[in-house]
Each structure stands twice: as C-alpha cells, then as structure tokens.
Amino acid sequence: SQNLARMDTLLISCVPFLMWPVMMVLFYLFVSRNIFRYQFASPTGFTWFLLTLLATLGSFIIGITFYRPKQDI
C-alpha cells in the first residue's frame, strides 16, 4: 500500500515527458503549422526548449528520488 501512496510522485515526474510531444502535435494540428520551425529554428524557441528539457529532467530525477526513498531500519 505504501507504493500506491507514492504513485502520484512518480506520475508527476513522468507526465512532462509524455505531455511535451503530445502538446507539440496538438499545437501543430489545431493552432499553427509552424510550431516546429518556431521551436527549433529560432534562437528564442530553442533556448526555451533547452530550459524546458532541463526542468523536465530535473523533475524526473526528483520524482524518482522521492518515489524510492532510502529505507532506514
């Protein structure tokens, strides 16, 4: 039951990895066909991509750390 109580921590850490590509495709389909050019070809878009990637990786590492805490006996 303790693993189920910590499942929310794991979900919070994994959701950004799944949501970023989904949101890019949805934005491409419904808002602008130029999203990939804006994201990767412009310096500002690429800077924000790198910052988002670092924040996502950081949240994943923190989520995994809290999902498997050190077992002190």
Residue, then its C-alpha position, 0 to 999 in steps of 0.5 A: s500500500q505504501n507504493l500506491a501512496r507514492m504513485d502520484t510522485l512518480l506520475i508527476s515526474c513522468v507526465p512532462f515527458l509524455m505531455w511535451p510531444v503530445m502538446m507539440v502535435l496538438f499545437y501543430l494540428f489545431v493552432s499553427r503549422n509552424i510550431f516546429r520551425y518556431q521551436f527549433a529554428s529560432p534562437t528564442g524557441f530553442t533556448w526555451f526548449l533547452l530550459t524546458l528539457l532541463a526542468t523536465l529532467g530535473s523533475f524526473i530525477i526528483g520524482i524518482t528520488f522521492y518515489r524510492p526513498k532510502q529505507d532506514i531500519 
